[in-house]
């Protein structure tokens, strides 16, 4: 007998599976492992693969701002950012990122959620030449330091 419980935390870092099992026969164990693999592989993900560097935005005054510039975005149905990859400059981390600049991702039809979990100090967000169709007012609420927001040149 097996019991699987999925616990959803306040953010993606607190989510986990609790698995309790008691296998009586080898075929039951194999069926359980196949089921577990199916559950784990079906979890949705939204990943940013960033180029982290300092850059200029004409709308923000100097000095150049450290940011995630033109990330490659991969997702399979999730609107919640689950992972951010990339190599930071020496001494920098996700907490130092002030700019998120996304451009030419036509598969992006929504404003990604949970960005603030990875980049809590954003002062500028630009989403251009994507296919974002809607923006709900509370989606910007977590960004209390945001000074500049651009949503332009989207196809719809």
C-alpha positions as CSV (number, residue, x, y, z in Angstrom):
1,X,0.0,0.0,0.0
2,X,1.3,3.5,-0.8
3,X,0.1,7.0,0.1
4,X,1.4,10.1,-1.6
5,X,0.7,13.6,-0.3
6,X,1.7,16.7,-2.1
7,X,2.4,19.7,0.1
8,X,2.2,23.1,-1.5
9,X,4.1,25.8,0.4
10,X,3.9,29.6,0.2
11,X,6.4,29.5,-2.6
12,X,8.0,26.9,-4.9
13,X,10.8,26.3,-2.5
14,X,8.4,24.9,0.1
15,X,6.6,22.4,-2.1
16,X,7.4,18.7,-1.4
17,X,6.0,15.2,-1.7
18,X,5.5,13.0,1.3
19,X,5.5,9.3,0.4
20,X,4.6,6.5,2.7
21,X,4.6,2.9,1.3
22,X,4.5,-0.7,2.3
23,X,5.2,-3.1,-0.5
24,X,4.1,-6.7,-0.3
25,X,5.0,-7.9,-3.8
26,X,7.7,-6.9,-6.4
27,X,5.0,-6.1,-9.1
28,X,3.3,-3.6,-6.7
29,X,6.7,-2.0,-6.2
30,X,7.2,-1.6,-9.9
31,X,3.7,-0.2,-10.5
32,X,4.3,2.3,-7.7
33,X,7.6,3.4,-9.2
34,X,6.0,3.9,-12.6
35,X,3.2,5.9,-11.0
36,X,5.7,8.0,-9.1
37,X,7.7,8.7,-12.2
38,X,4.6,9.8,-14.0
39,X,3.6,12.2,-11.2
40,X,7.0,13.8,-11.0
41,X,7.4,14.2,-14.7
42,X,4.0,15.9,-15.0
43,X,4.9,18.8,-12.8
44,X,4.9,22.0,-14.7
45,X,8.0,24.2,-14.9
46,X,8.8,27.7,-16.2
47,X,12.6,28.4,-16.4
48,X,14.6,31.5,-17.2
49,X,18.1,30.9,-18.6
50,X,19.5,34.4,-18.0
51,X,22.5,36.4,-19.3
52,X,23.4,38.3,-16.1
53,X,25.3,41.5,-16.7
54,X,25.2,45.2,-16.3
55,X,23.4,47.1,-19.0
56,X,21.8,50.5,-19.8
57,X,18.1,51.2,-20.2
58,X,17.5,54.6,-21.7
59,X,14.6,55.1,-19.3
60,X,16.7,54.7,-16.2
61,X,19.5,57.0,-15.2
62,X,23.1,55.8,-15.0
63,X,24.9,53.9,-13.7
64,X,24.2,50.7,-15.7
65,X,21.9,48.3,-13.9
66,X,22.6,44.6,-13.2
67,X,20.0,42.4,-14.8
68,X,18.7,39.3,-16.4
69,X,18.8,40.3,-20.1
70,X,16.9,38.4,-22.8
71,X,16.5,35.1,-21.0
72,X,15.8,32.0,-22.9
73,X,12.5,30.8,-21.6
74,X,11.3,27.3,-21.4
75,X,8.0,26.2,-20.1
76,X,5.5,23.4,-20.3
77,X,2.2,25.0,-19.2
78,X,3.2,26.6,-15.9
79,X,2.8,30.4,-15.5
80,X,4.8,30.2,-12.3
81,X,8.5,30.8,-12.5
82,X,10.2,27.7,-11.0
83,X,13.8,28.0,-11.9
84,X,16.4,30.6,-12.9
85,X,19.7,29.6,-14.4
86,X,22.7,31.5,-15.6
87,X,26.2,32.6,-14.4
88,X,26.3,35.7,-12.2
89,X,29.2,38.2,-12.3
90,X,31.6,37.8,-9.4
91,X,30.1,38.8,-6.1
92,X,26.6,39.1,-7.6
93,X,23.4,37.0,-7.0
94,X,19.7,36.9,-7.8
95,X,19.2,39.5,-5.0
96,X,21.3,42.0,-7.0
97,X,19.2,41.8,-10.2
98,X,17.4,45.1,-10.8
99,X,16.3,44.6,-14.4
100,X,14.4,41.9,-16.1
101,X,14.4,42.4,-19.9
102,X,12.5,39.9,-22.0
103,X,12.2,40.3,-25.7
104,X,11.2,38.2,-28.8
105,X,9.6,35.3,-26.9
106,X,6.4,34.8,-29.0
107,X,5.4,31.8,-27.0
108,X,5.1,34.0,-23.9
109,X,1.4,34.8,-23.7
110,X,1.2,35.7,-20.0
111,X,3.0,37.7,-17.4
112,X,5.1,35.1,-15.4
113,X,4.3,34.8,-11.7
114,X,6.7,34.2,-8.9
115,X,9.4,36.4,-10.4
116,X,9.8,38.2,-7.1
117,X,10.8,35.0,-5.4
118,X,13.9,35.0,-7.5
119,X,14.5,38.7,-8.1
120,X,13.1,40.6,-5.1
121,X,14.8,43.9,-5.9
122,X,13.6,44.6,-9.5
123,X,13.3,48.3,-10.3
124,X,12.6,47.7,-14.1
125,X,10.7,45.1,-16.1
126,X,10.5,45.1,-19.8
127,X,8.4,42.6,-21.8
128,X,8.5,43.4,-25.5
129,X,7.8,41.7,-28.8
130,X,6.2,38.7,-27.1
131,X,2.6,37.7,-27.2
132,X,1.4,38.7,-23.7
133,X,-2.3,39.2,-24.0
134,X,-3.4,40.3,-20.6
135,X,-2.0,41.9,-17.5
136,X,-3.9,41.9,-14.3
137,X,-3.2,44.9,-11.9
138,X,-2.2,42.8,-8.9
139,X,0.5,41.0,-10.9
140,X,2.8,44.0,-10.3
141,X,1.9,44.3,-6.7
142,X,4.9,42.2,-5.4
143,X,7.4,44.6,-6.9
144,X,7.5,47.4,-4.3
145,X,10.7,48.8,-5.8
146,X,9.5,48.9,-9.4
147,X,10.1,52.3,-11.0
148,X,9.7,51.4,-14.7
149,X,7.5,48.9,-16.4
150,X,7.3,48.3,-20.2
151,X,4.8,46.0,-22.0
152,X,5.1,46.9,-25.7
153,X,5.1,45.6,-29.2
154,X,3.3,42.5,-28.3
155,X,1.5,40.9,-31.3
156,X,-2.0,41.0,-29.7
